[in-house]
Amino acid sequence: QVQLVESGGGLVQAGGSLTLSCAASGNIFRLNAMGWYRQAPGKQRELVAAITSDTSTNYADSVKGRFTISRDNAKNTVYLQMNSLKPEDTAVYYCNVDIKTMRGYNDNYWGQGTQVTVSS
């Protein structure tokens, strides 16, 4: 019904940059809050950044000043621009989207995850 497709992950050296994209498609009437989470091996999944429908943003303390979340409603896409990457940023990154479907239901969806690896 609703599909999230992530892209942009990969291998980058410490200090480098990477941009993640997450495009939503399907029975979408409206996108509400959108966010990025990450999970490193042996650790809990954590919120990295979130953006509301009015473009208010929130970031984890560990990424403030380095990461920027943005959205393009016309493309049903959320982005995560990651700068000054550190080895501790290495994780699988997942997008998460709150959606109101064309049938009037409120739902939440996860992307498939994309690997980000930062070498020292």
Residue frames as a rotation matrix with the C-alpha (Angstrom) as fourth column:
GLN 1
0.567 0.824 0.000 0.00
0.824 -0.567 0.000 0.00
0.000 0.000 -1.000 0.00
VAL 2
0.921 -0.386 0.057 2.74
-0.387 -0.922 0.003 2.45
0.051 -0.024 -0.998 0.99
GLN 3
0.652 -0.758 -0.014 6.37
0.745 0.644 -0.174 1.86
0.141 0.103 0.985 0.17
LEU 4
0.834 -0.512 -0.203 9.47
-0.395 -0.813 0.427 3.67
-0.384 -0.276 -0.881 1.39
VAL 5
0.754 -0.628 0.194 12.62
0.607 0.552 -0.572 3.35
0.252 0.549 0.797 -0.70
GLU 6
0.757 -0.560 -0.336 15.92
-0.096 -0.604 0.791 4.48
-0.646 -0.567 -0.511 0.79
SER 7
0.678 -0.628 0.381 19.07
0.640 0.251 -0.726 5.33
0.360 0.737 0.572 -1.09
GLY 8
0.684 -0.468 0.559 22.39
-0.327 -0.882 -0.338 7.10
0.652 0.048 -0.757 -0.64
GLY 9
0.836 -0.394 0.383 24.20
-0.290 0.276 0.917 4.91
-0.466 -0.877 0.116 1.85
GLY 10
0.764 -0.623 -0.167 27.75
0.097 0.367 -0.925 3.78
0.638 0.690 0.341 1.35
LEU 11
0.409 -0.755 -0.513 31.33
0.901 0.246 0.356 3.96
-0.142 -0.608 0.781 2.52
VAL 12
0.705 -0.192 0.683 32.95
0.087 -0.932 -0.352 7.28
0.704 0.307 -0.640 3.32
GLN 13
-0.306 -0.889 -0.341 36.09
0.644 0.070 -0.762 8.46
0.701 -0.453 0.551 5.10
ALA 14
0.140 0.272 -0.952 35.91
0.936 -0.351 0.037 10.29
-0.324 -0.896 -0.304 8.41
GLY 15
-0.493 -0.254 -0.832 35.22
0.155 -0.967 0.203 13.96
-0.856 -0.029 0.516 7.80
GLY 16
-0.981 0.114 0.156 33.37
0.155 -0.016 0.988 13.24
0.115 0.993 -0.002 4.58
SER 17
-0.501 0.858 -0.113 29.75
-0.696 -0.478 -0.536 13.76
-0.514 -0.190 0.837 3.62
LEU 18
-0.935 0.339 0.105 26.84
0.345 0.796 0.498 11.63
0.085 0.501 -0.861 2.51
THR 19
-0.597 0.802 -0.013 23.20
-0.792 -0.591 -0.154 12.33
-0.131 -0.081 0.988 1.68
LEU 20
-0.877 0.392 0.278 20.41
0.356 0.918 -0.174 9.85
-0.324 -0.054 -0.945 2.31
SER 21
-0.645 0.736 -0.205 17.05
-0.731 -0.517 0.445 9.93
0.222 0.437 0.872 0.56
CYS 22
-0.824 0.502 0.263 13.78
0.324 0.798 -0.508 8.24
-0.465 -0.333 -0.820 1.39
ALA 23
-0.781 0.556 -0.284 10.95
-0.587 -0.499 0.638 8.39
0.213 0.665 0.716 -1.14
ALA 24
-0.604 0.673 0.426 7.41
-0.011 0.527 -0.850 7.40
-0.797 -0.518 -0.312 -0.23
SER 25
-0.764 0.418 -0.493 4.87
-0.586 -0.126 0.801 6.16
0.272 0.900 0.341 -2.75
GLY 26
-0.795 0.547 -0.262 1.43
0.559 0.829 0.033 4.59
0.235 -0.120 -0.965 -2.75
ASN 27
0.166 0.977 0.131 -1.84
0.714 -0.211 0.668 5.56
0.680 -0.017 -0.733 -1.14
ILE 28
-0.582 -0.494 -0.646 -0.62
0.797 -0.505 -0.332 8.82
-0.162 -0.708 0.688 0.33
PHE 29
0.547 0.760 0.352 -2.94
0.759 -0.628 0.175 11.69
0.354 0.171 -0.920 1.07
ARG 30
0.738 -0.329 0.589 -0.61
-0.417 -0.909 0.016 13.62
0.530 -0.257 -0.808 3.33
LEU 31
0.003 -0.815 -0.579 2.80
0.564 0.480 -0.672 13.18
0.826 -0.325 0.462 4.87
ASN 32
0.959 0.257 0.124 3.01
0.030 -0.523 0.852 14.14
0.283 -0.812 -0.509 8.51
ALA 33
0.547 -0.807 0.221 6.15
-0.692 -0.289 0.661 13.83
-0.470 -0.515 -0.717 10.62
MET 34
0.851 -0.399 -0.343 9.18
0.015 0.670 -0.742 12.18
0.525 0.626 0.576 9.03
GLY 35
0.646 -0.641 0.415 12.42
-0.697 -0.274 0.662 11.06
-0.311 -0.717 -0.624 10.59
TRP 36
0.301 -0.667 -0.682 15.66
-0.402 0.559 -0.725 9.16
0.865 0.492 -0.100 10.41
TYR 37
0.812 -0.103 0.575 16.77
-0.505 0.371 0.780 6.49
-0.293 -0.923 0.249 12.87
ARG 38
0.136 -0.783 -0.607 19.95
-0.693 0.363 -0.623 4.47
0.708 0.505 -0.493 13.05
GLN 39
0.906 0.098 0.411 21.05
-0.368 0.660 0.655 1.24
-0.207 -0.745 0.634 14.64
ALA 40
0.014 -0.971 -0.239 24.66
-0.917 0.083 -0.390 0.25
0.398 0.225 -0.889 15.17
PRO 41
0.042 -0.042 -0.998 25.71
0.004 0.999 -0.041 -3.35
0.999 -0.003 0.043 15.93
GLY 42
-0.425 -0.189 -0.885 24.91
0.764 0.449 -0.463 -4.24
0.485 -0.873 -0.046 19.52
LYS 43
-0.965 0.061 -0.253 23.05
0.097 -0.820 -0.564 -1.01
-0.242 -0.569 0.786 20.16
GLN 44
-0.113 0.993 -0.045 19.47
0.624 0.036 -0.781 0.17
-0.773 -0.117 -0.623 20.36
ARG 45
-0.184 0.176 0.967 17.84
0.889 -0.391 0.241 1.94
0.420 0.904 -0.085 17.46
GLU 46
-0.300 -0.010 -0.954 17.96
0.660 -0.724 -0.200 5.67
-0.689 -0.689 0.224 18.09
LEU 47
0.780 0.588 0.213 16.36
0.591 -0.581 -0.560 8.76
-0.205 0.563 -0.800 16.64
VAL 48
-0.354 -0.915 0.195 18.80
0.921 -0.304 0.243 10.82
-0.163 0.266 0.950 14.61
ALA 49
-0.959 0.083 -0.271 16.60
-0.122 -0.984 0.131 13.60
-0.256 0.158 0.954 13.25
ALA 50
-0.280 0.930 0.239 12.94
0.893 0.343 -0.292 14.40
-0.354 0.131 -0.926 12.76
ILE 51
-0.996 0.045 -0.077 10.97
-0.071 -0.920 0.386 16.96
-0.054 0.389 0.919 10.81
THR 52
-0.354 0.935 -0.010 7.32
0.368 0.129 -0.921 17.90
-0.860 -0.330 -0.390 11.20
SER 53
0.148 0.530 0.835 4.83
0.979 0.042 -0.200 18.95
-0.141 0.847 -0.512 8.54
ASP 54
0.982 0.187 0.006 5.58
0.187 -0.978 -0.093 22.61
-0.012 0.093 -0.996 9.28
THR 55
0.503 -0.863 0.047 9.33
0.197 0.061 -0.978 21.90
0.841 0.502 0.201 8.90
SER 56
0.582 -0.351 0.734 10.21
-0.811 -0.317 0.491 22.13
0.061 -0.881 -0.469 12.58
THR 57
0.330 -0.569 -0.753 13.25
-0.182 0.745 -0.642 19.94
0.926 0.349 0.142 13.22
ASN 58
0.747 -0.179 0.640 14.80
-0.633 0.101 0.767 18.02
-0.202 -0.979 -0.038 16.07
TYR 59
0.346 -0.731 -0.589 18.23
-0.406 0.449 -0.796 16.38
0.846 0.514 -0.141 16.24
ALA 60
0.796 -0.264 -0.545 20.06
0.574 0.615 0.540 14.01
0.193 -0.743 0.641 18.50
ASP 61
0.838 -0.495 -0.230 22.77
-0.258 -0.730 0.633 15.83
-0.481 -0.471 -0.739 20.43
SER 62
0.123 -0.867 0.483 25.43
0.288 0.497 0.819 13.67
-0.950 0.039 0.311 18.81
VAL 63
-0.195 -0.158 0.968 24.64
0.968 0.128 0.216 14.97
-0.158 0.979 0.128 15.32
LYS 64
0.785 0.514 -0.345 23.71
0.485 -0.857 -0.173 18.60
-0.385 -0.031 -0.923 15.95
GLY 65
0.442 -0.593 -0.673 25.66
-0.486 -0.789 0.375 20.93
-0.754 0.162 -0.637 13.73
ARG 66
-0.670 -0.734 0.109 26.67
-0.355 0.446 0.822 18.11
-0.652 0.512 -0.559 11.40
PHE 67
-0.740 0.485 0.466 23.43
0.658 0.666 0.351 16.62
-0.140 0.567 -0.812 10.03
THR 68
-0.721 0.582 -0.377 20.51
-0.558 -0.809 -0.184 18.37
-0.412 0.078 0.908 8.35
ILE 69
-0.563 0.637 0.526 17.08
0.652 0.734 -0.191 16.87
-0.507 0.236 -0.829 7.74
SER 70
-0.683 0.388 -0.618 14.83
-0.565 -0.817 0.112 18.29
-0.462 0.426 0.778 5.04
ARG 71
-0.289 0.660 0.694 11.73
0.483 0.726 -0.489 17.33
-0.826 0.194 -0.529 3.10
ASP 72
-0.903 0.134 -0.408 10.29
-0.417 -0.496 0.762 17.81
-0.100 0.858 0.504 -0.37
ASN 73
-0.314 0.870 0.380 6.54
-0.231 0.319 -0.919 17.36
-0.921 -0.376 0.101 -0.16
ALA 74
0.342 0.429 -0.836 6.10
-0.887 -0.146 -0.437 17.48
-0.309 0.891 0.331 -3.94
LYS 75
-0.149 -0.509 -0.848 8.34
-0.708 0.653 -0.268 14.42
0.690 0.560 -0.458 -4.21
ASN 76
0.858 0.505 0.095 7.15
-0.394 0.527 0.753 12.74
0.330 -0.683 0.651 -0.99
THR 77
0.378 -0.843 -0.384 10.78
0.492 0.534 -0.687 12.54
0.784 0.071 0.617 0.02
VAL 78
0.972 -0.216 0.090 12.81
-0.188 -0.488 0.852 13.15
-0.140 -0.846 -0.515 3.16
TYR 79
0.487 -0.872 -0.056 16.56
0.098 0.118 -0.988 13.72
0.868 0.476 0.143 3.09
LEU 80
0.906 -0.361 -0.221 19.40
0.202 -0.090 0.975 13.53
-0.372 -0.928 -0.009 5.57
GLN 81
0.615 -0.763 0.199 22.51
-0.118 -0.339 -0.933 15.52
0.780 0.551 -0.298 4.72
MET 82
0.909 -0.355 -0.217 25.39
0.346 0.354 0.869 14.21
-0.232 -0.865 0.445 6.80
ASN 83
0.589 -0.751 0.298 28.59
-0.223 -0.506 -0.833 16.23
0.777 0.424 -0.465 7.06
SER 84
-0.152 -0.784 0.602 31.77
-0.886 -0.163 -0.434 15.82
0.438 -0.600 -0.670 9.11
LEU 85
0.736 0.538 -0.411 31.06
-0.376 0.829 0.414 12.12
0.563 -0.150 0.813 9.48
LYS 86
-0.132 -0.713 0.689 32.68
-0.991 0.110 -0.076 10.19
-0.022 -0.692 -0.721 12.30
PRO 87
-0.782 -0.207 -0.588 33.32
-0.289 0.956 0.048 6.45
0.552 0.207 -0.808 12.69
GLU 88
-0.887 0.461 0.019 30.70
0.153 0.334 -0.930 6.38
-0.435 -0.822 -0.367 15.44
ASP 89
-0.214 0.825 -0.524 28.10
-0.828 -0.438 -0.350 7.38
-0.518 0.359 0.776 12.84
THR 90
-0.791 -0.139 -0.597 28.47
-0.489 0.729 0.479 3.93
0.369 0.670 -0.644 11.29
ALA 91
-0.568 0.697 0.438 25.08
-0.170 0.421 -0.891 2.22
-0.805 -0.580 -0.120 11.40
VAL 92
-0.654 0.553 0.515 22.10
0.733 0.296 0.613 1.10
0.187 0.779 -0.599 9.38
TYR 93
-0.894 0.333 -0.299 19.92
-0.218 -0.908 -0.357 4.14
-0.391 -0.254 0.885 8.81
TYR 94
-0.543 0.801 0.251 16.15
0.840 0.522 0.149 3.81
-0.012 0.292 -0.956 8.58
CYS 95
-0.872 0.382 0.307 13.60
-0.317 -0.917 0.243 6.39
0.374 0.114 0.920 7.53
ASN 96
-0.623 0.732 -0.275 10.24
0.751 0.461 -0.473 6.54
-0.219 -0.501 -0.837 9.26
VAL 97
-0.913 0.337 0.231 7.15
-0.149 -0.800 0.581 8.33
0.381 0.496 0.780 8.03
ASP 98
-0.534 0.841 -0.087 3.77
0.317 0.104 -0.943 9.16
-0.784 -0.531 -0.322 9.52
ILE 99
-0.985 0.170 0.007 1.19
-0.029 -0.204 0.978 9.11
0.168 0.964 0.206 6.73
LYS 100
-0.201 0.978 0.058 -2.47
-0.330 -0.012 -0.944 9.86
-0.922 -0.208 0.325 6.26
THR 101
-0.786 -0.093 0.611 -3.69
0.441 0.608 0.660 7.58
-0.433 0.788 -0.437 3.47
MET 102
-0.878 0.477 -0.043 -6.20
-0.338 -0.553 0.762 8.51
0.339 0.683 0.647 0.80
ARG 103
-0.171 0.829 -0.533 -8.72
0.398 0.553 0.732 6.38
0.901 -0.087 -0.425 2.69
GLY 104
0.423 0.365 0.829 -8.30
-0.406 -0.741 0.534 8.57
0.810 -0.563 -0.166 5.75
TYR 105
0.890 -0.123 -0.439 -6.20
0.407 0.648 0.644 6.27
0.205 -0.752 0.626 7.92
ASN 106
0.571 -0.767 0.293 -3.19
-0.812 -0.580 0.064 7.33
0.121 -0.274 -0.954 9.93
ASP 107
0.953 -0.291 -0.084 -0.28
0.291 0.957 -0.007 4.93
0.083 -0.018 0.996 9.53
ASN 108
0.504 -0.864 -0.006 3.42
-0.701 -0.413 0.581 4.67
-0.504 -0.289 -0.814 10.20
TYR 109
0.986 -0.167 -0.010 5.99
0.116 0.726 -0.678 3.09
0.121 0.667 0.735 7.86
TRP 110
0.397 -0.917 0.033 9.65
-0.207 -0.054 0.977 2.12
-0.894 -0.394 -0.211 7.96
GLY 111
0.512 -0.376 -0.773 12.15
-0.846 -0.061 -0.530 2.08
0.152 0.925 -0.349 5.14
GLN 112
0.895 -0.137 -0.425 14.26
0.067 0.982 -0.175 -0.98
0.441 0.129 0.888 4.40
GLY 113
0.726 -0.674 -0.139 17.43
0.075 -0.123 0.990 0.52
-0.684 -0.729 -0.039 5.85
THR 114
0.821 -0.560 0.111 20.64
0.077 -0.084 -0.994 1.66
0.565 0.824 -0.026 4.21
GLN 115
0.572 -0.679 -0.460 24.16
0.804 0.354 0.478 1.00
-0.162 -0.643 0.748 5.48
VAL 116
0.804 -0.446 0.392 26.43
-0.295 -0.873 -0.389 3.93
0.516 0.197 -0.834 6.27
THR 117
0.670 -0.669 -0.321 30.04
0.738 0.553 0.387 3.05
-0.082 -0.496 0.864 7.04
VAL 118
0.870 -0.424 0.249 32.57
-0.383 -0.902 -0.197 5.69
0.309 0.076 -0.948 8.08
SER 119
0.553 -0.752 -0.359 36.20
0.679 0.657 -0.328 4.62
0.483 -0.062 0.874 8.04
SER 120
0.816 -0.308 -0.490 38.78
0.272 -0.544 0.794 6.06
-0.511 -0.781 -0.360 10.43
